[in-house]
Amino acid sequence: MRALASLCITLSLTITALAASVSAAPPGPKPAPTVTAVPAEIAPGNAGAFDVSFENAGSSNYSQFFLDADTPAGLTFQGLVAGPTLISPTNVETQLPASSCVSNAGDLDCAFGPLNAGYTIYVRPLYDTNENASGSYPVTFIFTSTGTASDGPGRSHGDDFKNTGSITINTDDDFDGGYFLTPTPIETNPSLSRRNQQSTSIPAFANFNGGPLTAEEAPLSDFTCPSAVAADGGACFTQWSVINVDEATFYGTGFEVIIGLDSTLASGQVNAIKFVHVKDDGTVELVKNLCNDTTGAAPTNMPCRYFTSDGGDTLAHIWLQGNGRLSGY
C-alpha cells in the first residue's frame, strides 16, 4: 500500500509539474502591422506615402479599432490618398467613411469601428517634405483595440500593435521621384552637356491615376546588357534610365519616357538607335518599332520610339506599358 501511495504521489507531482511547465510557456510574438514606404525613396521637397495595414489573424473580434501616428519634425501630414479600407477574409474590400481618419494637430488619428477576426484594415497616409530634406524620417504607426464581452475567454482589451516605416530622401542629381496626386512631369539632370550626356523624364500624361513616380539614371556597368541585344546585332551604349510609374507592372494606356542625348544626329543615324526595356519582372522587350503616332498621344503599336531634336540635343520618345529600365543600343 505504501508503494502504491508513493506511486500516486509521484504521478501527481509529475502531472502537476507538467501542467506548470505548460502554463508557464511564454506567449507568442505580438503581431505587427505592415508598413511599407511608397515609393521607397523620394527627392527633397516631394511627397512620400506609406502602405499601412493590420490583419486580425486571431479568433477574437475587436469592438473598436484605432490608429495613431505622430508626425515627426521635417514631415507634414497631408491626409490619406487611399483607404481607410476594410478587407474581408475573402478579399472583399469595403471603403470606410473618410471621416474615420482625421488630422489631429497635424498627426494621423483614425477610429475604424469593429475589426472582426480574419479582417484587415488598410490606409495610405501621405507626407510632404521640405526642399532641404535629407536622411530619413521614421513614422511609427500604433493600432490599439478593445474587445467585446461576446468574444469569450482569452479576449484582449487594450491591445496595441505598432511598427515603424521611414521616408528616405535621395539627394542624388540622377534621381527624381515622389508621390504625385496629379500628372506632374519629373526629370533627372535636364541640362545636357559633355559632363552630363543623358537625361530622363516622364512627362505629364492624362491617364495617370495618382501614385508614386520615380526616374533615375544608373551607369551601364550597374546592370548586365541582356543577351537579346547581342542577338539583334547591338550593344548597350547609353546609361540606364530606371523608371517607375504608379508601381504598376502593366499600364495598359501607356506612358512616355523621354531620354535626352547630348548630341545631334542625322535622321538616318537616329532612327538606327533602338532601346532595350528590362521590365520589373525580368522579362526583356526590344523597342524597335517607330511609333505610329508622334503627336504626344499614346501610339497603338507600343512599345515604340521616335525622335525629335532640341537645339543641339536629340530626344528619344519611348512609349511603354510597364516599368523597368531602358538603355539604347
C-alpha positions in Angstrom: 0.0 0.0 0.0 2.9 2.3 0.8 4.4 1.6 -2.6 1.1 2.4 -4.3 0.6 5.6 -2.3 4.2 6.6 -3.2 3.5 5.9 -6.9 0.3 8.0 -6.7 2.2 10.9 -5.1 4.9 10.7 -7.7 2.4 10.7 -10.6 0.5 13.6 -9.0 3.7 15.6 -8.7 4.7 14.7 -12.3 1.3 15.8 -13.7 1.4 19.0 -11.6 4.9 19.8 -12.9 3.9 19.2 -16.5 0.9 21.4 -16.0 3.0 24.1 -14.5 5.5 23.9 -17.4 2.7 24.1 -19.9 1.1 27.1 -18.2 4.5 28.8 -17.9 5.1 28.7 -21.7 5.9 32.2 -23.0 3.2 33.9 -25.1 3.8 34.0 -28.9 5.1 37.2 -30.5 2.6 40.0 -30.8 1.6 40.6 -34.4 2.9 43.7 -36.1 1.3 45.9 -38.7 2.8 46.0 -42.2 4.3 49.4 -43.0 5.9 50.0 -46.5 7.1 53.3 -47.9 5.8 54.2 -51.4 8.0 55.0 -53.2 11.0 53.6 -51.4 12.9 56.9 -51.8 11.8 60.4 -52.7 13.6 63.6 -53.8 13.8 66.5 -51.4 10.6 68.6 -51.4 8.5 65.8 -52.8 5.8 63.8 -51.0 6.0 60.2 -49.8 3.4 57.8 -48.5 3.1 54.6 -46.6 1.0 51.4 -47.2 -0.1 50.6 -43.6 -2.2 47.5 -42.9 -3.1 45.2 -40.0 -4.7 41.8 -40.1 -6.7 40.5 -37.2 -5.3 37.0 -37.5 -6.7 35.8 -34.2 -10.0 34.3 -33.3 -11.3 37.3 -31.3 -13.2 40.3 -32.6 -12.3 43.8 -31.6 -15.2 46.0 -30.8 -13.2 49.2 -31.6 -10.0 49.5 -33.5 -7.9 52.7 -33.7 -4.7 54.0 -35.4 -2.5 56.9 -34.3 0.8 58.2 -35.8 2.7 61.2 -34.6 4.2 63.3 -37.4 8.0 63.8 -36.9 9.7 67.2 -37.5 10.5 67.6 -41.1 7.3 66.0 -42.4 3.8 67.4 -42.9 0.9 65.1 -42.8 -1.3 65.7 -45.9 -4.1 63.2 -45.3 -5.0 59.8 -46.8 -4.6 59.1 -50.5 -6.1 55.6 -50.2 -8.4 54.0 -47.6 -9.5 53.5 -45.0 -10.4 50.1 -46.4 -11.8 47.1 -44.6 -10.7 43.8 -46.4 -12.6 40.6 -45.6 -11.1 37.1 -45.4 -12.2 36.6 -49.0 -10.6 39.9 -50.1 -13.8 41.8 -50.5 -13.0 45.5 -50.0 -15.3 47.9 -48.2 -14.5 51.6 -48.1 -15.0 53.1 -44.7 -16.1 56.7 -44.3 -13.4 59.3 -45.0 -14.1 60.8 -41.6 -12.7 57.7 -39.9 -9.3 59.3 -40.2 -8.5 62.9 -39.4 -5.6 65.2 -38.8 -5.4 65.9 -35.1 -2.9 68.7 -34.5 -1.0 67.5 -37.6 -1.0 63.8 -36.6 -2.9 60.9 -38.1 -5.9 59.8 -35.9 -8.2 57.1 -37.0 -11.2 55.3 -35.4 -12.3 52.4 -37.6 -15.1 50.8 -35.6 -15.0 47.0 -35.2 -12.3 44.7 -36.7 -13.5 41.1 -36.7 -11.4 38.0 -36.8 -9.9 37.5 -40.3 -10.4 41.1 -41.4 -7.7 43.6 -42.4 -7.6 47.3 -42.2 -5.7 49.4 -44.7 -4.7 53.1 -45.1 -2.2 55.0 -47.2 -1.2 58.3 -45.5 0.7 61.0 -47.4 3.5 63.2 -46.0 5.2 66.2 -47.6 8.9 67.0 -47.1 11.0 70.2 -47.1 13.1 71.4 -50.1 16.2 70.9 -47.9 15.2 67.5 -46.6 17.9 64.8 -46.2 18.3 61.5 -44.5 15.3 59.5 -43.3 12.1 60.4 -41.4 10.7 57.5 -39.3 7.0 57.4 -38.6 5.6 54.9 -36.0 2.0 53.6 -36.6 0.2 52.4 -33.5 -3.0 50.4 -33.7 -5.0 50.0 -30.5 -8.1 47.9 -29.8 -10.7 46.9 -27.3 -12.5 43.5 -27.1 -16.2 42.6 -26.6 -17.9 40.6 -24.0 -19.1 38.1 -26.6 -15.6 37.2 -27.6 -15.4 34.7 -24.8 -12.3 33.7 -22.7 -9.0 34.9 -24.0 -10.3 38.1 -25.5 -7.9 41.1 -25.4 -8.7 44.5 -24.0 -6.5 47.5 -24.8 -4.0 45.7 -27.1 -1.6 47.8 -29.1 0.3 46.8 -32.2 2.9 49.1 -33.7 5.5 49.2 -36.5 7.7 51.9 -37.9 8.5 52.9 -41.5 10.7 55.6 -42.9 10.5 58.1 -45.7 14.0 58.1 -47.2 15.4 61.1 -49.1 17.6 60.6 -52.1 19.6 63.7 -52.9 21.4 62.3 -56.0 21.2 64.5 -59.0 20.4 61.4 -61.1 17.2 60.7 -59.1 13.8 62.4 -59.0 10.7 60.9 -57.5 7.9 61.1 -55.0 4.2 60.5 -54.6 2.2 62.7 -57.0 -1.5 63.3 -56.9 -1.6 64.9 -60.4 0.3 64.0 -63.6 3.3 66.2 -62.7 6.3 65.7 -65.0 9.6 64.6 -63.4 13.0 64.9 -64.8 16.6 64.0 -63.9 19.6 66.0 -65.0 17.8 68.1 -67.5 20.9 70.2 -68.5 22.8 68.1 -71.1 26.5 68.7 -71.6 29.7 66.8 -72.1 29.7 66.0 -68.4 26.0 65.0 -68.4 25.3 63.2 -71.6 21.9 61.8 -70.8 18.7 63.0 -69.1 15.5 61.1 -68.3 12.0 62.5 -67.9 8.4 61.2 -67.6 6.1 63.9 -69.0 2.6 64.5 -67.5 0.0 62.2 -69.0 -3.8 62.3 -68.9 -4.5 58.7 -67.7 -2.2 58.9 -64.6 -4.2 57.7 -61.6 -2.1 59.3 -58.9 0.7 57.5 -57.1 4.5 57.1 -56.9 6.6 58.2 -59.8 10.4 57.8 -59.9 13.1 58.3 -62.6 16.8 57.8 -62.1 19.9 57.1 -64.2 22.4 54.4 -63.5 25.8 53.6 -65.0 25.9 51.0 -67.8 28.0 48.8 -65.5 25.3 48.6 -62.9 23.3 46.0 -64.9 24.1 43.4 -67.5 23.1 44.1 -71.1 20.6 41.4 -72.0 21.7 38.7 -74.5 18.7 39.7 -76.7 20.6 42.9 -77.6 23.6 41.0 -78.9 21.3 38.6 -80.7 19.9 41.7 -82.5 23.4 42.7 -83.5 23.7 45.5 -81.0 25.4 46.5 -77.7 24.1 48.7 -74.9 25.7 52.1 -75.1 23.8 54.7 -73.0 23.2 55.0 -69.3 20.3 53.0 -67.8 17.2 55.0 -67.3 15.2 53.4 -64.4 11.6 54.4 -64.2 8.6 53.5 -62.0 5.1 54.7 -62.8 2.5 54.1 -60.1 4.1 50.8 -59.2 2.2 49.1 -62.0 3.7 46.1 -63.7 1.4 46.7 -66.6 0.0 50.2 -67.6 -2.4 49.5 -70.4 -2.9 53.0 -71.6 0.9 53.5 -71.8 3.2 56.3 -70.8 6.0 58.2 -72.4 9.7 58.3 -71.3 11.9 60.9 -72.9 15.7 60.2 -72.9 17.8 63.2 -73.9 21.2 62.6 -75.5 23.9 65.3 -75.8 24.3 65.1 -79.5 22.6 66.0 -82.7 22.2 63.0 -85.1 21.0 62.9 -88.7 17.7 61.1 -89.2 19.4 58.0 -90.6 21.6 57.8 -87.6 19.0 58.5 -85.0 16.4 56.0 -86.4 19.1 53.3 -86.1 19.0 53.7 -82.3 16.9 51.1 -80.6 16.2 50.5 -76.9 16.1 47.5 -74.6 13.5 47.6 -71.9 14.1 45.2 -69.0 10.8 45.0 -67.1 10.5 44.8 -63.3 9.6 41.1 -63.6 12.9 40.5 -65.5 11.4 40.0 -69.0 13.1 41.8 -71.8 11.5 43.6 -74.8 13.3 45.3 -77.6 11.9 48.7 -78.6 12.5 48.7 -82.3 9.2 50.0 -83.8 8.9 53.6 -84.8 5.7 55.0 -83.2 2.7 55.3 -85.5 1.6 58.5 -83.6 4.1 61.3 -82.8 1.5 63.9 -81.7 2.0 63.1 -78.0 -1.0 60.8 -77.8 -0.5 57.2 -77.0 0.5 55.2 -80.1 -1.2 51.9 -80.9 2.0 50.0 -81.5 3.7 50.2 -78.1 6.4 49.6 -77.2 7.8 52.1 -79.8 10.0 55.1 -80.2 10.5 58.2 -82.2 13.0 61.1 -82.1 13.0 64.9 -82.1 15.7 67.5 -81.7 16.1 70.2 -79.1 18.8 72.6 -80.1 22.0 70.6 -80.1 20.4 67.6 -78.4 18.5 64.5 -79.5 15.3 63.5 -77.7 14.2 59.9 -77.8 10.5 59.5 -77.1 9.8 56.0 -75.9 6.2 54.7 -75.2 5.9 51.8 -72.8 3.3 49.9 -70.9 5.3 48.8 -67.9 8.1 49.8 -65.5 11.7 48.8 -65.6 15.0 50.1 -67.0 16.0 51.3 -70.5 19.2 51.5 -72.4 19.9 52.4 -76.0 21.7 50.0 -78.4 
